[in-house]
Amino acid sequence: MADLADRIRTFLEELSTNELEDRVVEYVVREVGNGRKLADALNDPYVRNRLSEEKLRRVLEKPEVIDALERSISTAFERKDFRFGR
């Protein structure tokens, strides 16, 4: 019975972590989309207070974050504005 309880606990913790990571991904994508530098968005207290370094690395690997960065870079080149959110 303890084994089942441990598996359920682990499942719920992972589910909670995934939801939290998803919210942070949405936040980072929105901030970068609004012209904020990625480094500034990642150092924001909202992000720092919610994710460990390990979880933050996983967020950076999410396709949504990579797409937001690509759009930001593309827009900067189109505008010839290479300050990238300054």
PyMOL commands that place a pseudoatom at each C-alpha (Angstrom):
pseudoatom trace, name=CA, resn=MET, resi=1, chain=A, elem=C, hetatm=0, pos=[0.000, 0.000, 0.000]
pseudoatom trace, name=CA, resn=ALA, resi=2, chain=A, elem=C, hetatm=0, pos=[2.868, 2.392, 0.760]
pseudoatom trace, name=CA, resn=ASP, resi=3, chain=A, elem=C, hetatm=0, pos=[4.237, 1.811, -2.747]
pseudoatom trace, name=CA, resn=LEU, resi=4, chain=A, elem=C, hetatm=0, pos=[0.937, 2.882, -4.293]
pseudoatom trace, name=CA, resn=ALA, resi=5, chain=A, elem=C, hetatm=0, pos=[0.802, 5.965, -2.066]
pseudoatom trace, name=CA, resn=ASP, resi=6, chain=A, elem=C, hetatm=0, pos=[4.353, 6.892, -3.121]
pseudoatom trace, name=CA, resn=ARG, resi=7, chain=A, elem=C, hetatm=0, pos=[3.460, 6.522, -6.796]
pseudoatom trace, name=CA, resn=ILE, resi=8, chain=A, elem=C, hetatm=0, pos=[0.351, 8.661, -6.388]
pseudoatom trace, name=CA, resn=ARG, resi=9, chain=A, elem=C, hetatm=0, pos=[2.346, 11.319, -4.511]
pseudoatom trace, name=CA, resn=THR, resi=10, chain=A, elem=C, hetatm=0, pos=[5.020, 11.348, -7.220]
pseudoatom trace, name=CA, resn=PHE, resi=11, chain=A, elem=C, hetatm=0, pos=[2.373, 11.608, -9.948]
pseudoatom trace, name=CA, resn=LEU, resi=12, chain=A, elem=C, hetatm=0, pos=[0.677, 14.548, -8.238]
pseudoatom trace, name=CA, resn=GLU, resi=13, chain=A, elem=C, hetatm=0, pos=[3.986, 16.323, -7.653]
pseudoatom trace, name=CA, resn=GLU, resi=14, chain=A, elem=C, hetatm=0, pos=[4.920, 15.923, -11.319]
pseudoatom trace, name=CA, resn=LEU, resi=15, chain=A, elem=C, hetatm=0, pos=[1.504, 17.152, -12.403]
pseudoatom trace, name=CA, resn=SER, resi=16, chain=A, elem=C, hetatm=0, pos=[1.819, 20.197, -10.165]
pseudoatom trace, name=CA, resn=THR, resi=17, chain=A, elem=C, hetatm=0, pos=[5.342, 20.871, -11.449]
pseudoatom trace, name=CA, resn=ASN, resi=18, chain=A, elem=C, hetatm=0, pos=[4.185, 20.615, -15.068]
pseudoatom trace, name=CA, resn=GLU, resi=19, chain=A, elem=C, hetatm=0, pos=[1.380, 23.117, -14.476]
pseudoatom trace, name=CA, resn=LEU, resi=20, chain=A, elem=C, hetatm=0, pos=[3.778, 25.504, -12.765]
pseudoatom trace, name=CA, resn=GLU, resi=21, chain=A, elem=C, hetatm=0, pos=[6.314, 25.172, -15.570]
pseudoatom trace, name=CA, resn=ASP, resi=22, chain=A, elem=C, hetatm=0, pos=[3.565, 25.791, -18.127]
pseudoatom trace, name=CA, resn=ARG, resi=23, chain=A, elem=C, hetatm=0, pos=[2.562, 29.015, -16.367]
pseudoatom trace, name=CA, resn=VAL, resi=24, chain=A, elem=C, hetatm=0, pos=[6.181, 30.164, -16.259]
pseudoatom trace, name=CA, resn=VAL, resi=25, chain=A, elem=C, hetatm=0, pos=[6.590, 29.316, -19.963]
pseudoatom trace, name=CA, resn=GLU, resi=26, chain=A, elem=C, hetatm=0, pos=[3.512, 31.412, -20.763]
pseudoatom trace, name=CA, resn=TYR, resi=27, chain=A, elem=C, hetatm=0, pos=[4.922, 34.274, -18.694]
pseudoatom trace, name=CA, resn=VAL, resi=28, chain=A, elem=C, hetatm=0, pos=[8.374, 34.158, -20.319]
pseudoatom trace, name=CA, resn=VAL, resi=29, chain=A, elem=C, hetatm=0, pos=[6.897, 33.910, -23.829]
pseudoatom trace, name=CA, resn=ARG, resi=30, chain=A, elem=C, hetatm=0, pos=[4.591, 36.871, -23.131]
pseudoatom trace, name=CA, resn=GLU, resi=31, chain=A, elem=C, hetatm=0, pos=[7.412, 38.978, -21.679]
pseudoatom trace, name=CA, resn=VAL, resi=32, chain=A, elem=C, hetatm=0, pos=[9.785, 38.249, -24.573]
pseudoatom trace, name=CA, resn=GLY, resi=33, chain=A, elem=C, hetatm=0, pos=[6.933, 38.912, -26.994]
pseudoatom trace, name=CA, resn=ASN, resi=34, chain=A, elem=C, hetatm=0, pos=[6.460, 42.312, -25.339]
pseudoatom trace, name=CA, resn=GLY, resi=35, chain=A, elem=C, hetatm=0, pos=[10.092, 43.155, -26.054]
pseudoatom trace, name=CA, resn=ARG, resi=36, chain=A, elem=C, hetatm=0, pos=[11.707, 42.194, -22.779]
pseudoatom trace, name=CA, resn=LYS, resi=37, chain=A, elem=C, hetatm=0, pos=[15.140, 40.579, -22.843]
pseudoatom trace, name=CA, resn=LEU, resi=38, chain=A, elem=C, hetatm=0, pos=[15.111, 36.865, -22.114]
pseudoatom trace, name=CA, resn=ALA, resi=39, chain=A, elem=C, hetatm=0, pos=[17.671, 37.277, -19.325]
pseudoatom trace, name=CA, resn=ASP, resi=40, chain=A, elem=C, hetatm=0, pos=[15.490, 39.909, -17.650]
pseudoatom trace, name=CA, resn=ALA, resi=41, chain=A, elem=C, hetatm=0, pos=[12.389, 37.726, -17.895]
pseudoatom trace, name=CA, resn=LEU, resi=42, chain=A, elem=C, hetatm=0, pos=[14.255, 34.719, -16.469]
pseudoatom trace, name=CA, resn=ASN, resi=43, chain=A, elem=C, hetatm=0, pos=[15.630, 36.762, -13.577]
pseudoatom trace, name=CA, resn=ASP, resi=44, chain=A, elem=C, hetatm=0, pos=[12.209, 38.164, -12.749]
pseudoatom trace, name=CA, resn=PRO, resi=45, chain=A, elem=C, hetatm=0, pos=[11.098, 37.330, -9.196]
pseudoatom trace, name=CA, resn=TYR, resi=46, chain=A, elem=C, hetatm=0, pos=[7.989, 35.632, -10.621]
pseudoatom trace, name=CA, resn=VAL, resi=47, chain=A, elem=C, hetatm=0, pos=[10.224, 33.072, -12.336]
pseudoatom trace, name=CA, resn=ARG, resi=48, chain=A, elem=C, hetatm=0, pos=[12.945, 32.843, -9.682]
pseudoatom trace, name=CA, resn=ASN, resi=49, chain=A, elem=C, hetatm=0, pos=[10.499, 32.267, -6.850]
pseudoatom trace, name=CA, resn=ARG, resi=50, chain=A, elem=C, hetatm=0, pos=[8.798, 29.400, -8.647]
pseudoatom trace, name=CA, resn=LEU, resi=51, chain=A, elem=C, hetatm=0, pos=[11.496, 27.338, -10.337]
pseudoatom trace, name=CA, resn=SER, resi=52, chain=A, elem=C, hetatm=0, pos=[14.757, 25.722, -9.343]
pseudoatom trace, name=CA, resn=GLU, resi=53, chain=A, elem=C, hetatm=0, pos=[17.713, 25.978, -11.719]
pseudoatom trace, name=CA, resn=GLU, resi=54, chain=A, elem=C, hetatm=0, pos=[16.961, 22.470, -12.995]
pseudoatom trace, name=CA, resn=LYS, resi=55, chain=A, elem=C, hetatm=0, pos=[13.343, 23.302, -13.743]
pseudoatom trace, name=CA, resn=LEU, resi=56, chain=A, elem=C, hetatm=0, pos=[14.366, 26.580, -15.342]
pseudoatom trace, name=CA, resn=ARG, resi=57, chain=A, elem=C, hetatm=0, pos=[16.637, 24.677, -17.724]
pseudoatom trace, name=CA, resn=ARG, resi=58, chain=A, elem=C, hetatm=0, pos=[13.656, 22.530, -18.727]
pseudoatom trace, name=CA, resn=VAL, resi=59, chain=A, elem=C, hetatm=0, pos=[11.617, 25.660, -19.394]
pseudoatom trace, name=CA, resn=LEU, resi=60, chain=A, elem=C, hetatm=0, pos=[14.318, 26.965, -21.730]
pseudoatom trace, name=CA, resn=GLU, resi=61, chain=A, elem=C, hetatm=0, pos=[14.033, 23.772, -23.770]
pseudoatom trace, name=CA, resn=LYS, resi=62, chain=A, elem=C, hetatm=0, pos=[10.298, 24.233, -24.374]
pseudoatom trace, name=CA, resn=PRO, resi=63, chain=A, elem=C, hetatm=0, pos=[9.406, 24.856, -28.028]
pseudoatom trace, name=CA, resn=GLU, resi=64, chain=A, elem=C, hetatm=0, pos=[7.213, 27.823, -27.067]
pseudoatom trace, name=CA, resn=VAL, resi=65, chain=A, elem=C, hetatm=0, pos=[10.150, 29.644, -25.497]
pseudoatom trace, name=CA, resn=ILE, resi=66, chain=A, elem=C, hetatm=0, pos=[12.421, 28.899, -28.437]
pseudoatom trace, name=CA, resn=ASP, resi=67, chain=A, elem=C, hetatm=0, pos=[9.738, 30.115, -30.876]
pseudoatom trace, name=CA, resn=ALA, resi=68, chain=A, elem=C, hetatm=0, pos=[9.294, 33.352, -28.901]
pseudoatom trace, name=CA, resn=LEU, resi=69, chain=A, elem=C, hetatm=0, pos=[13.032, 33.989, -29.047]
pseudoatom trace, name=CA, resn=GLU, resi=70, chain=A, elem=C, hetatm=0, pos=[13.133, 33.307, -32.765]
pseudoatom trace, name=CA, resn=ARG, resi=71, chain=A, elem=C, hetatm=0, pos=[10.257, 35.760, -33.332]
pseudoatom trace, name=CA, resn=SER, resi=72, chain=A, elem=C, hetatm=0, pos=[12.011, 38.368, -31.191]
pseudoatom trace, name=CA, resn=ILE, resi=73, chain=A, elem=C, hetatm=0, pos=[15.238, 37.999, -33.164]
pseudoatom trace, name=CA, resn=SER, resi=74, chain=A, elem=C, hetatm=0, pos=[13.399, 38.049, -36.496]
pseudoatom trace, name=CA, resn=THR, resi=75, chain=A, elem=C, hetatm=0, pos=[11.518, 41.205, -35.549]
pseudoatom trace, name=CA, resn=ALA, resi=76, chain=A, elem=C, hetatm=0, pos=[14.746, 42.873, -34.446]
pseudoatom trace, name=CA, resn=PHE, resi=77, chain=A, elem=C, hetatm=0, pos=[16.358, 42.131, -37.805]
pseudoatom trace, name=CA, resn=GLU, resi=78, chain=A, elem=C, hetatm=0, pos=[13.309, 43.375, -39.714]
pseudoatom trace, name=CA, resn=ARG, resi=79, chain=A, elem=C, hetatm=0, pos=[13.414, 46.648, -37.777]
pseudoatom trace, name=CA, resn=LYS, resi=80, chain=A, elem=C, hetatm=0, pos=[17.208, 46.767, -37.759]
pseudoatom trace, name=CA, resn=ASP, resi=81, chain=A, elem=C, hetatm=0, pos=[16.938, 47.185, -33.996]
pseudoatom trace, name=CA, resn=PHE, resi=82, chain=A, elem=C, hetatm=0, pos=[19.630, 45.008, -32.505]
pseudoatom trace, name=CA, resn=ARG, resi=83, chain=A, elem=C, hetatm=0, pos=[19.183, 46.007, -28.897]
pseudoatom trace, name=CA, resn=PHE, resi=84, chain=A, elem=C, hetatm=0, pos=[16.891, 42.974, -28.361]
pseudoatom trace, name=CA, resn=GLY, resi=85, chain=A, elem=C, hetatm=0, pos=[14.482, 44.464, -25.875]
pseudoatom trace, name=CA, resn=ARG, resi=86, chain=A, elem=C, hetatm=0, pos=[16.521, 47.204, -24.234]
for i in range(1, 86): cmd.bond("trace and resi %d" % i, "trace and resi %d" % (i + 1))
show_as sticks, trace
zoom trace
